Amino acid sequence: MSDAHNAPALKLRSTPPALAAALSFFAPLRPRLLFGLRLAASVSLALYITYYLELQNSFWAATTAAIVCQPNLGASLQKGRFRAIGTIVGGLMIVAMLAAFPQQRDALLFCLALWCGLCGVAVVLLRNFASYAAALSGITAVIIFADTLANPDTAFFLAVIRVGEICIGIASAGFVMVLTDFGAARQQLAGTLRGTAGQLRDGFLATLRQGGETPDLVAARRGLAGSLGLLHAQIDAAIGESSYLRSRAGNLQRMMDGLVGALVGWRNAGAHLTLHSESRTSIRDLLVPLLERLDPAQLDHAPRQLRQAAEEVAAQIETLPASNGAGRIALDATREVVCGFAGLADAILLLRERNSPRLAPLRRPFVVADPLPALLNGLRVFLAVLLTSAFWVVSAWPNGAFAIVFAAIGTLVFGSFGDQARTFAKDYAMGAATMVGLGGVLYFAVLPGLSTFPALLALLFLLYVPLGMLQAGSWHNVAFLGMSIAALPLLGVGNPTSYDAAAYFNLALSIVTGTVIGTLFFVLLPMVPPQHRARRLIGLSLRDFRRLPRVATAGTAARWAARLTRRAEALPPQATPEQAGSLMALLALGQAVLQLRALATDAPTGRALQHALDALAAGQVSIARDALSKAALAGAITDDPPGRQQLKARAAIDVIRDTIDLHPELLSAGAVARSPLL
């Protein structure tokens, strides 16, 4: 046996067992330690820059760096960019309010609370980092308001200073993260895309092989639909990490559209095969061998070859004959799945290489899944800020303005976390209260003995490295985030640094009071229960389906797909499989109805078809199904000769009839309330 063969064994024997055990024990802590060092370095760099520029309230820049710095680089850079946008908007708004109400305190406080409430609505309506920008817009407004109480005439100057300090914090965190990590978001997205591609191909192939869907296959398909929101968040993080990916955002957008189309096609084919066993054999013989040529394992070592194979399979599918609507459903579904699979392969190539063609982004209509949670969150933020302001005015509390700041932070930051918002707000309040005690020890016993800036940085490293490690963990990590945010305002690391016991306790009381008030409003106005949210999403989708226009356009189809996709992403994890299936069924049903209305003409059968669709929209499912069956038997759905268009119309009729057979109670439900609040 050669020495080269013995090298690994010799290396293992050279490591002491105790050291090897210690290294294996601390190996999982290395990512958390890296984040702790990154957090401490970001805070220290921001503090150094503000000290060098001799800015008075240096802790705002350092606190910004603590908030912007996140374990994932892409998320941090993207969040920092949106934080800057939100900060500028919030600064402009508070300056405008101070100019409009220079001597009218009550009107100013009401407008401030109203602006924070509007930001609370936007926090829930918008996605990911745009939601974060909306929260920061409200928070910046209350921060500048608190700083300008002594002299409102300097509002614009202070707004510029605060915006500058926040931008220094953003730049410091971004600079440190670029030096310490790069590519984590892209690697995470690539792993998710590989897993999604494998589940899509394997699940649809199993559906064809078995001639229908089993409960496990239905659960797998609905699980993929539920992961669309996670994919959107990871795409935003990857785009924030790379300017090249940002220029190819249209490519990733088209990939997501193709994935949604593949899921709808899988659902249509699975439902039809389950209900109509007579078409199973022919479909399996034609399509299964083609799909077996696509091996998801090639995504790791040969994605370009796999992409070419998907193009060849899609071209061969186009040449296969379809003698009836059932065959057309299977062929269309297979084509959609192959195209969705190819789109996922394209996205993986985009993440690995830098030579992908740039595709223009499609115009995406702005849609709202459900307005009730957004309006409820806006009301929560409005009342929290307004009542805290009223308490400050009545009590004449010197530091009451800072209580308003932290009440706004507590309600705005966690409003978009759904069912976890109340728990997170509670942990955040506990972290802020804990930091008051720890900060008191540092403020009175440690900081007065420090006379140099390096000594201050050493203290900050000793504080923020453990906080960062705990924040990157899973045990009450929001509590340690609260400690990181509250630490610097409590320690008062300004330029110059001053020590005042009365000021410390007043500030500590205002921070704790504001965070507790914010948490209290999550108890007084709780989030909409998950099951109620799921029922509302289905009810609103059914209402929108019944309002589909008689004249279908490309914009109508795009808006319908975007709205139902957003609601599928917003469906809470506690929703039942039947509820998830109902949303996907309504998405497929709406697309089939729009397609059928576009294909139907003024021929007698076409008018009868419109009558059937109107009956379906009115909830008369029996009348609609009978009329659709007669139209399918009549055959003359369009004025064109029998061909591809007529087969598409028959396939759309089959999709509608299958949905009626599978969901009769859903489609025949009573009228949905017109108000979005009911």
KOLDOVEX-727735 format. One record per residue (C-alpha): residue number from 1; residue in one letter; y, z, x. Coordinates in steps of 0.1 Angstrom, whole numbers, plus 5000, padded with zeros to 4 digits. Each point is the difference from the previous one (the first is absolute). Example, Ala and Ser with C-alpha at 12.3 -4.5 7.8 and 13.67 -1.06 7.14 Angstrom:
nr  rest  north  up  east
1  A  4955  5078  5123
2  S  5034  4993  5014
end
This chain:
nr  rest  north  up  east
1  M  5000  5000  5000
2  S  5034  4990  5014
3  D  5030  5022  5008
4  A  5021  4982  4975
5  H  4975  5009  4973
6  N  5002  5036  5010
7  A  5038  5002  5001
8  P  5005  5012  4964
9  A  4975  5027  5004
10  L  5015  5012  5033
11  K  5034  5001  4984
12  L  4988  5021  4971
13  R  4982  5024  5024
14  S  5032  5003  5021
15  T  5020  5014  4970
16  P  4994  5038  4995
17  P  4985  5007  4965
18  A  5028  5024  4992
19  L  5027  4975  5008
20  A  4982  4972  4981
21  A  4998  5023  4970
22  A  5037  5009  5002
23  L  5010  4963  5003
24  S  4979  4991  4970
25  F  5015  5029  4980
26  F  5036  4991  5008
27  A  4995  4962  4997
28  P  5010  4999  4962
29  L  5032  5019  5009
30  R  5013  4973  5023
31  P  5017  4979  4973
32  R  5015  5031  4985
33  L  5012  5011  5034
34  L  5015  4966  5006
35  F  5019  5002  4968
36  G  5013  5035  5008
37  L  5013  4988  5034
38  R  5016  4969  4983
39  L  5017  5022  4974
40  A  5014  5024  5026
41  A  5012  4971  5022
42  S  5017  4983  4971
43  V  5018  5032  4990
44  S  5010  5007  5036
45  L  5013  4965  5006
46  A  5021  5000  4969
47  L  5014  5033  5009
48  Y  5008  4989  5035
49  I  5019  4969  4988
50  T  5021  5020  4975
51  Y  5008  5026  5026
52  Y  5010  4973  5024
53  L  5023  4985  4974
54  E  5013  5035  4991
55  L  4992  4997  4963
56  Q  5005  5033  4982
57  N  4970  5002  4977
58  S  4973  4988  5024
59  F  4972  5013  4978
60  W  5003  4973  4974
61  A  4991  4973  5026
62  A  4971  5021  5013
63  T  4988  5008  4964
64  T  5001  4963  4992
65  A  4978  4993  5030
66  A  4975  5027  4988
67  I  4999  4984  4965
68  V  4998  4964  5012
69  C  4973  5007  5027
70  Q  4966  4995  4983
71  P  4964  4998  5013
72  N  4999  4963  4993
73  L  5025  4978  5021
74  G  5005  4972  4974
75  A  5006  5025  4972
76  S  5026  5018  5022
77  L  5019  4969  5010
78  Q  5000  4986  4965
79  K  5010  5034  4986
80  G  5028  5003  5025
81  R  5014  4966  4990
82  F  5000  5009  4964
83  R  5014  5034  5008
84  A  5030  4983  5016
85  I  5005  4979  4969
86  G  4997  5029  4976
87  T  5023  5021  5022
88  I  5028  4973  5000
89  V  4997  4996  4962
90  G  5001  5037  4994
91  G  5030  5004  5023
92  L  5020  4973  4982
93  M  4992  5015  4966
94  I  5011  5035  5009
95  V  5032  4987  5015
96  A  5007  4980  4968
97  M  4994  5031  4979
98  L  5023  5021  5021
99  A  5027  4974  4998
100  A  4995  4997  4962
101  F  5000  5038  4993
102  P  5021  5016  5028
103  Q  5011  5030  4979
104  Q  4974  5000  4972
105  R  4971  5021  5013
106  D  4979  5001  4968
107  A  5002  4962  4996
108  L  4991  4996  5037
109  L  4969  5023  4997
110  F  4989  4982  4968
111  C  5002  4966  5017
112  L  4983  5013  5031
113  A  4971  5013  4978
114  L  4999  4967  4981
115  W  4998  4980  5032
116  C  4972  5022  5013
117  G  4982  4995  4967
118  L  5004  4962  5003
119  C  4985  5002  5035
120  G  4972  5021  4985
121  V  4992  4972  4975
122  A  5000  4974  5029
123  V  4977  5023  5021
124  V  4972  4994  4974
125  L  5009  4964  4990
126  L  5001  4987  5036
127  R  4971  4996  5024
128  N  4992  5017  5033
129  F  5030  5000  5024
130  A  5025  4986  4975
131  S  4992  5032  4979
132  Y  5008  5020  5031
133  A  5033  4983  5004
134  A  5009  5009  4964
135  A  4992  5037  5007
136  L  5021  4999  5032
137  S  5030  4985  4981
138  G  5002  5031  4978
139  I  4993  5024  5028
140  T  5028  4985  5022
141  A  5024  5002  4971
142  V  4995  5038  4996
143  I  5000  5006  5038
144  I  5034  4983  5003
145  F  5012  5018  4969
146  A  4991  5034  5015
147  D  5018  4991  5033
148  T  5032  4989  4983
149  L  5007  5030  4978
150  A  5024  5016  5025
151  N  5021  4968  5002
152  P  4992  4972  4976
153  D  5027  4978  5016
154  T  4977  4994  5030
155  A  4971  4988  4978
156  F  4999  4965  5014
157  F  5003  5012  5036
158  L  4972  5026  4995
159  A  4979  4974  4983
160  V  5003  4977  5030
161  I  4990  5029  5023
162  R  4970  5009  4979
163  V  4988  4965  4998
164  G  5004  4996  5037
165  E  4980  5032  5007
166  I  4972  4989  4977
167  C  4999  4966  5017
168  I  4997  5018  5033
169  G  4971  5019  4987
170  I  4983  4969  4987
171  A  5005  4981  5033
172  S  4988  5030  5021
173  A  4968  5003  4980
174  G  4994  4962  5001
175  F  5006  4998  5037
176  V  4975  5029  5008
177  M  4974  4985  4977
178  V  5003  4965  5015
179  L  4993  5015  5034
180  T  4971  5022  4989
181  D  4981  4978  4976
182  F  4997  4965  4987
183  G  4976  4982  4977
184  A  4985  5028  4980
185  A  5012  4987  4967
186  R  4986  4965  5007
187  Q  4967  5014  5011
188  Q  4997  5021  4968
189  L  5009  4970  4978
190  A  4975  4978  5018
191  G  4973  5025  4994
192  T  5008  5003  4963
193  L  5001  4962  4997
194  R  4966  4997  5016
195  G  4985  5025  4976
196  T  5016  4984  4970
197  A  4987  4966  5010
198  G  4965  5013  5004
199  Q  5000  5018  4966
200  L  5015  4970  4982
201  R  4974  4975  5013
202  D  4970  5023  4998
203  G  5009  5013  4965
204  F  5006  4965  4985
205  L  4968  4987  5017
206  A  4980  5028  4985
207  T  5015  4992  4966
208  L  4988  4964  5003
209  R  4966  5010  5013
210  Q  4993  5025  4973
211  G  5014  4978  4972
212  G  5025  5026  4989
213  E  5017  5033  5009
214  T  4983  5034  5004
215  P  5020  5032  4997
216  D  5001  5002  5038
217  L  5015  4965  5003
218  V  5026  5008  4973
219  A  5010  5032  5018
220  A  5002  4981  5033
221  R  5023  4973  4985
222  R  5022  5026  4983
223  G  5002  5019  5033
224  L  5013  4970  5017
225  A  5026  4996  4973
226  G  5010  5036  5005
227  S  5005  4995  5037
228  L  5028  4973  4996
229  G  5026  5027  5002
230  L  4987  5012  5033
231  L  5000  4965  5013
232  H  5036  4996  4990
233  A  5010  5031  5019
234  Q  4981  4990  5031
235  I  5016  4965  4999
236  D  5034  5016  4999
237  A  4992  5022  5030
238  A  4987  4970  5020
239  I  5031  4980  4991
240  G  5022  5029  5012
241  E  4981  5000  5033
242  S  5004  4963  5009
243  S  5029  4976  4996
244  Y  4974  4972  5002
245  L  4981  5013  4969
246  R  5033  5005  4982
247  S  5007  4963  5005
248  R  4965  4993  4985
249  A  5004  5023  4970
250  G  4995  4970  4977
251  N  4965  4995  5015
252  L  4990  5036  4992
253  Q  5015  4997  4965
254  R  4979  4969  4993
255  M  4969  5018  5013
256  M  5006  5028  4975
257  D  5004  4975  4972
258  G  4967  4983  5010
259  L  4983  5034  5000
260  V  5012  5007  4965
261  G  4988  4966  4989
262  A  4966  5006  5016
263  L  4996  5033  4981
264  V  5009  4984  4967
265  G  4976  4971  5007
266  W  4972  5025  5009
267  R  5007  5019  4968
268  N  4999  4968  4978
269  A  4967  4987  5015
270  G  4983  5034  4999
271  A  5009  5006  4964
272  H  4989  4965  4990
273  L  4967  5002  5019
274  T  4993  5034  4985
275  L  5006  4987  4964
276  H  4984  4966  5004
277  S  4967  5000  5018
278  E  4992  4964  4994
279  S  5024  4988  5028
280  R  4987  5023  5027
281  T  4974  4978  5017
282  S  5021  4969  5005
283  I  5030  5020  5013
284  R  4979  5019  5025
285  D  4983  4969  5013
286  L  5034  4982  5006
287  L  5022  5027  5013
288  V  4980  5027  5017
289  P  4990  4978  5030
290  L  5037  4991  5005
291  L  5012  5036  5000
292  E  4972  5010  5024
293  R  5016  4978  5026
294  L  5029  5025  5002
295  D  4990  5028  5023
296  P  5026  5029  4999
297  A  4987  5012  5034
298  Q  5017  4969  5016
299  L  5034  5015  4992
300  D  4996  5023  5031
301  H  4991  4973  5026
302  A  5006  4966  4984
303  P  5026  5001  4972
304  R  5012  4965  5006
305  Q  4965  4985  4996
306  L  4995  5020  4969
307  R  5033  4987  4986
308  Q  4989  4964  5006
309  A  4967  5008  4983
310  A  5018  5013  4970
311  E  5021  4968  4998
312  E  4968  4979  5001
313  V  4984  5022  4972
314  A  5031  4997  4979
315  A  5000  4962  5004
316  Q  4963  4998  4990
317  I  5006  5022  4969
318  E  5026  4974  4988
319  T  4973  4973  5000
320  L  4975  5020  4979
321  P  4997  4988  4964
322  A  5008  5023  4971
323  S  4985  4988  4967
324  N  5014  5028  4978
325  G  5024  5029  4999
326  A  4975  5024  5015
327  G  4995  4979  5030
328  R  5038  4996  5004
329  I  5004  5038  4999
330  A  4974  5004  5028
331  L  5014  4973  5021
332  D  5036  5012  4996
333  A  4991  5035  5008
334  T  4981  4990  5031
335  R  5029  4979  5012
336  E  5024  5029  4994
337  V  4977  5024  5019
338  V  4996  4976  5029
339  C  5038  4994  5001
340  G  5006  5037  4999
341  F  4975  5005  5028
342  A  5017  4973  5020
343  G  5033  5016  4995
344  L  4987  5033  5014
345  A  4987  4981  5030
346  D  5034  4984  5004
347  A  5016  5034  4999
348  I  4977  5013  5027
349  L  5008  4970  5022
350  L  5037  5006  4994
351  L  4996  5036  5013
352  R  4981  4988  5031
353  E  5018  4969  5010
354  R  5036  4988  5000
355  N  4996  4963  4990
356  S  4995  5002  4962
357  P  5022  4976  4980
358  R  5029  5017  4982
359  L  4997  4999  4962
360  A  5031  5005  4979
361  P  4998  5032  4978
362  L  4996  4994  4963
363  R  5025  5013  4976
364  R  4987  5033  4987
365  P  5013  5011  4966
366  F  5010  5037  4999
367  V  4976  5018  4977
368  V  4996  5036  4989
369  A  4966  5015  4994
370  D  5012  5028  4977
371  P  5037  5011  4996
372  L  4991  5035  4988
373  P  4991  5017  5034
374  A  5032  4985  5015
375  L  5023  5012  4972
376  L  4983  5034  5001
377  N  5006  5003  5037
378  G  5036  4989  4997
379  L  5005  5027  4974
380  R  4984  5026  5022
381  V  5022  4991  5030
382  F  5031  4999  4978
383  L  4994  5034  4984
384  A  4991  5016  5034
385  V  5032  4989  5016
386  L  5022  5006  4970
387  L  4987  5036  4993
388  T  5001  5009  5037
389  S  5036  4987  5001
390  A  5008  5021  4969
391  F  4985  5031  5016
392  W  5021  4994  5031
393  V  5032  4996  4980
394  V  4994  5031  4978
395  S  4989  5022  5029
396  A  5026  4987  5025
397  W  4972  5001  5027
398  P  5014  4990  5034
399  N  4969  4980  5010
400  G  4991  4988  4965
401  A  5006  4964  5010
402  F  4971  5001  5024
403  A  4978  5013  4972
404  I  5009  4968  4981
405  V  4990  4980  5031
406  F  4965  5015  5002
407  A  4995  4999  4962
408  A  5007  4963  5002
409  I  4976  4996  5030
410  G  4972  5019  4983
411  T  5002  4979  4968
412  L  5007  4966  5015
413  V  4976  4999  5029
414  F  4969  5010  4979
415  G  5008  4983  4968
416  S  4979  4969  5009
417  F  4968  5019  5009
418  G  4986  5001  4965
419  D  4976  5028  4992
420  Q  5004  5015  5035
421  A  5038  5004  4997
422  R  4999  5035  4986
423  T  4976  5012  5028
424  F  5020  4983  5027
425  A  5032  5014  4987
426  K  4985  5035  5000
427  D  4986  4996  5035
428  Y  5034  4987  5012
429  A  5018  5031  4985
430  M  4974  5023  5017
431  G  5006  4982  5033
432  A  5038  5003  4997
433  A  4997  5037  4992
434  T  4976  5006  5029
435  M  5025  4982  5024
436  V  5027  5025  4989
437  G  4980  5028  5015
438  L  4990  4981  5032
439  G  5034  4986  5003
440  G  5015  5035  4998
441  V  4980  5011  5030
442  L  5010  4969  5020
443  Y  5037  5002  4989
444  F  5005  5037  5008
445  A  4975  5007  5028
446  V  4995  4967  5019
447  L  5030  4976  4997
448  P  5027  5024  5012
449  G  4981  5003  5033
450  L  5000  4963  5006
451  S  5029  4987  5020
452  T  4990  4965  5010
453  F  4991  4969  4980
454  P  4966  4995  5017
455  A  4991  5036  4989
456  L  5009  4990  4964
457  L  4978  4969  5003
458  A  4971  5021  5013
459  L  5003  5023  4970
460  L  5000  4970  4976
461  F  4969  4986  5016
462  L  4983  5034  4996
463  L  5010  4999  4964
464  Y  4995  4964  4990
465  V  4968  4992  5018
466  P  4979  5025  4980
467  L  5019  4991  4968
468  G  4992  4963  5006
469  M  4964  5007  5006
470  L  4997  5020  4968
471  Q  5021  4974  4981
472  A  4975  4973  5011
473  G  4971  5020  4987
474  S  4987  5003  4965
475  W  5005  5037  4993
476  H  5033  5005  4981
477  N  5017  4975  5022
478  V  5030  4998  4977
479  A  5007  5036  5007
480  F  5004  4993  5037
481  L  5021  4970  4991
482  G  5023  5024  4982
483  M  5001  5022  5030
484  S  5010  4970  5022
485  I  5028  4989  4977
486  A  5014  5035  4995
487  A  4998  5011  5036
488  L  5030  4983  5016
489  P  5025  5008  4972
490  L  4989  5037  5002
491  L  5002  5001  5038
492  G  5035  4985  4998
493  V  4997  4980  5032
494  G  5034  4985  4997
495  N  5026  4992  5027
496  P  5011  5026  5008
497  T  4972  5024  4990
498  S  5012  5032  4982
499  Y  4981  5031  4988
500  D  5010  5016  4967
501  A  4976  5023  4982
502  A  5018  4997  4966
503  A  5001  4962  5003
504  Y  4963  4999  5008
505  F  4989  5021  4971
506  N  5023  4982  4976
507  L  4986  4966  5012
508  A  4964  5013  4998
509  L  5006  5013  4965
510  S  5014  4966  4989
511  I  4971  4981  5015
512  V  4974  5022  4984
513  T  5019  5000  4967
514  G  5003  4963  4999
515  T  4964  4993  5008
516  V  4988  5025  4975
517  I  5022  4985  4973
518  G  4986  4966  5008
519  T  4965  5013  4998
520  L  5008  5018  4967
521  F  5010  4968  4983
522  F  4966  4984  5008
523  V  4986  5029  4979
524  L  5026  4998  4972
525  L  4997  4962  4998
526  P  4965  4992  5013
527  M  4987  4966  5008
528  V  4984  4980  4972
529  P  4963  5010  4999
530  P  4976  4974  5016
531  Q  4981  4992  4968
532  H  5032  4996  4980
533  R  5014  4976  5027
534  A  4968  4980  4999
535  R  5002  4997  4962
536  R  5036  4990  5002
537  L  4994  4973  5026
538  I  4973  4985  4978
539  G  5022  5003  4969
540  L  5030  4984  5016
541  S  4978  4972  5014
542  L  4985  4994  4965
543  R  5036  4999  4986
544  D  5011  4975  5026
545  F  4969  4979  4993
546  R  5009  4998  4963
547  R  5035  4989  5010
548  L  4989  4971  5022
549  P  5021  4969  4991
550  R  4986  4970  4981
551  V  5014  4977  5027
552  A  4984  5009  5033
553  T  5019  4993  5033
554  A  4992  5006  5037
555  G  5025  5029  5000
556  T  4982  5016  4970
557  A  4966  4998  5018
558  A  5015  5015  5032
559  R  5017  5028  4982
560  W  4969  5008  4980
561  A  4978  5001  5032
562  A  5026  5021  5018
563  R  5004  5025  4972
564  L  4963  5006  4994
565  T  4993  5002  5038
566  R  5027  5026  5004
567  R  4984  5020  4971
568  A  4966  4997  5015
569  E  5014  5015  5032
570  A  5018  5027  4981
571  L  4968  5011  4982
572  P  4993  5036  5010
573  P  4967  5008  5018
574  Q  4990  5022  4970
575  A  4999  4970  4977
576  T  4966  4992  4986
577  P  4982  4968  5010
578  E  5005  4987  4965
579  Q  5037  5004  5003
580  A  5000  4981  5033
581  G  4979  4973  4984
582  S  5024  4997  4971
583  L  5029  4993  5022
584  M  4981  4973  5020
585  A  4988  4986  4967
586  L  5035  4997  4986
587  L  5011  4983  5032
588  A  4973  4974  4997
589  L  5006  4996  4963
590  G  5037  4994  5004
591  Q  4994  4974  5026
592  A  4974  4982  4979
593  V  5024  5001  4969
594  L  5029  4986  5020
595  Q  4978  4973  5015
596  L  4986  4990  4966
597  R  5035  4998  4985
598  A  5011  4978  5028
599  L  4970  4977  4995
600  A  5001  4999  4962
601  T  5018  4971  4984
602  D  5014  4992  4966
603  A  4966  4985  4989
604  P  4984  5017  4969
605  T  4976  5019  5022
606  G  5029  5011  5022
607  R  5019  5014  4970
608  A  4969  5018  4989
609  L  4997  5014  5035
610  Q  5036  5013  4999
611  H  4991  5017  4966
612  A  4970  5017  5017
613  L  5021  5013  5028
614  D  5027  5013  4976
615  A  4972  5018  4982
616  L  4988  5015  5032
617  A  5036  5012  5009
618  A  5001  5017  4965
619  G  4968  5019  5007
620  Q  4979  4979  4976
621  V  4971  4996  5024
622  S  4974  4988  4975
623  I  5022  4972  4987
624  A  5010  4991  5035
625  R  4964  4998  5013
626  D  4988  4979  4971
627  A  5029  4976  5004
628  L  4994  4997  5037
629  S  4963  4993  4995
630  K  5009  4972  4975
631  A  5025  4986  5025
632  A  4974  5000  5028
633  L  4974  4983  4977
634  A  5025  4974  4990
635  G  5005  4990  5036
636  A  5033  4982  4996
637  I  5021  5028  5015
638  T  5024  4976  5017
639  D  5010  4964  4995
640  D  4987  4991  5034
641  P  4966  4984  5003
642  P  4971  5025  5007
643  G  5004  5010  5036
644  R  5013  5028  5022
645  Q  5029  5011  4977
646  Q  4977  5003  4970
647  L  4974  5019  5020
648  K  5028  5024  5011
649  A  5010  5005  4964
650  R  4964  5007  4990
651  A  4997  5025  5029
652  A  5032  5018  4989
653  I  4985  5002  4964
654  D  4968  5015  5015
655  V  5020  5026  5020
656  I  5019  5010  4969
657  R  4969  5002  4979
658  D  4982  5021  5027
659  T  5029  5024  5001
660  I  5000  5004  4962
661  D  4962  5007  5001
662  L  5004  5026  5028
663  H  5032  5016  4988
664  P  5002  4997  4962
665  E  5015  5035  4995
666  L  5027  4995  5026
667  L  5012  4966  4986
668  S  4999  5012  4964
669  A  5019  5032  5007
670  G  5030  5008  4978
671  A  5036  4990  5008
672  V  5014  5014  5032
673  A  5032  5020  4998
674  R  5031  4979  5010
675  S  5017  5028  5019
676  P  4988  5004  5036
677  L  5004  5037  4997
678  L  4974  5004  4973
end
